[in-house]
Amino acid sequence: MKEYLLLIRSVGNPVAGFSPEEVQRHVQKVGAYIEGLAKAGKMKSAQPLAMEGAFVAGGNGKAVTDGPFVESKEVIAGYYHILAADLKEAVDIAKNDPRFEDAADWRIEVRPVQVVDGIND
């Protein structure tokens, strides 16, 4: 199995206009999806990300700005660290995320993790 990082992207908060009941249903669906991946041995970790943060750039990391925002309204809202046989399976896992049922403003970037000996050993 190979490791993949699925970066969950959104424009703002796609569930901001949901009723409390709709938010609860959304959270339950996503939770069941994550639980199913974990039971199948595909999920290493998953977490949402807070909307605040900082962006570090420039020579020697000296340029720090608020946000996690760059020149876009899109933010990384969370991530899944998964195991999959190949990129196709990782994409299929991403395509089954129930977020896509609830709002159109979600995108998931699927990236293979390059495992380097000596890191995290």
C-alpha positions in Angstrom: 0.0 0.0 0.0 1.1 3.5 -0.8 0.4 6.7 1.3 -1.6 9.6 -0.1 -2.6 12.9 1.3 -6.0 14.1 0.3 -6.2 17.9 0.8 -9.8 19.0 1.3 -10.3 22.4 -0.3 -13.2 24.8 -0.1 -14.2 28.3 -0.9 -15.2 29.7 2.4 -17.4 27.4 4.5 -19.7 25.5 2.1 -22.0 24.5 5.0 -22.3 28.0 6.5 -25.9 28.3 5.1 -26.9 24.9 6.4 -29.5 24.6 9.2 -28.2 23.0 12.5 -29.9 19.8 11.4 -28.3 19.8 8.0 -24.9 20.4 9.6 -25.4 17.5 11.9 -26.4 15.2 9.0 -23.3 16.4 7.1 -21.0 15.7 10.0 -22.6 12.3 10.5 -22.1 11.4 6.8 -18.5 12.5 6.8 -17.9 10.7 10.1 -19.4 7.5 8.7 -17.2 7.8 5.6 -14.1 8.2 7.7 -15.1 5.3 9.9 -15.6 3.1 6.9 -12.2 3.9 5.6 -10.6 3.2 9.0 -12.4 -0.2 9.2 -11.1 -1.0 5.7 -7.5 -0.2 6.8 -7.3 2.7 4.4 -7.3 5.7 6.9 -4.1 6.7 8.7 -5.5 10.0 10.0 -8.0 12.8 9.2 -8.6 16.2 10.8 -10.3 19.4 9.9 -8.1 22.6 9.9 -8.9 25.8 11.7 -9.6 28.8 9.5 -6.9 30.9 11.1 -3.2 30.4 10.6 -0.1 31.9 9.0 1.7 31.7 5.7 5.5 31.7 5.8 7.5 32.5 2.7 10.5 34.4 1.4 14.2 34.1 1.9 14.8 32.2 5.2 11.1 32.1 5.9 11.1 35.8 7.1 7.9 36.8 5.3 4.9 35.9 7.5 1.3 36.9 6.7 -2.0 36.1 8.3 -4.2 33.4 7.0 -3.6 30.2 5.5 -4.7 32.2 2.5 -2.5 33.0 -0.4 -3.9 34.9 -3.5 -7.2 33.0 -3.4 -10.4 32.6 -1.6 -9.9 28.9 -1.6 -8.6 27.3 1.7 -7.5 23.9 2.7 -10.2 22.9 5.1 -8.8 19.6 6.2 -7.0 16.4 5.2 -7.1 12.7 5.0 -3.9 10.7 5.2 -4.8 7.4 3.5 -3.4 4.1 2.2 -4.3 3.0 -1.3 -2.9 0.6 -3.8 -2.3 3.3 -6.4 -3.4 6.8 -7.5 -6.5 5.5 -9.2 -7.7 3.9 -5.9 -6.8 7.1 -4.0 -8.9 9.2 -6.5 -11.8 6.8 -6.1 -11.7 7.2 -2.4 -11.7 11.0 -2.8 -14.6 10.8 -5.3 -16.7 8.9 -2.7 -16.4 11.7 -0.1 -20.0 12.6 1.0 -19.1 16.3 1.0 -19.7 16.3 -2.7 -23.4 15.3 -2.0 -23.9 18.3 0.2 -22.2 21.3 -1.5 -20.5 22.0 -4.9 -17.7 24.2 -3.4 -15.6 21.3 -2.3 -12.5 20.0 -4.1 -10.0 17.3 -3.0 -6.4 17.4 -4.1 -4.9 13.8 -4.2 -1.1 13.7 -3.7 1.2 10.7 -3.3 3.4 10.9 -0.2 7.0 10.5 -1.0 8.4 8.2 1.7 12.0 9.1 2.5 14.1 6.8 4.6 15.1 8.4 7.9 12.1 10.6 8.2 9.6 9.5 10.8 11.4 6.3 11.6 
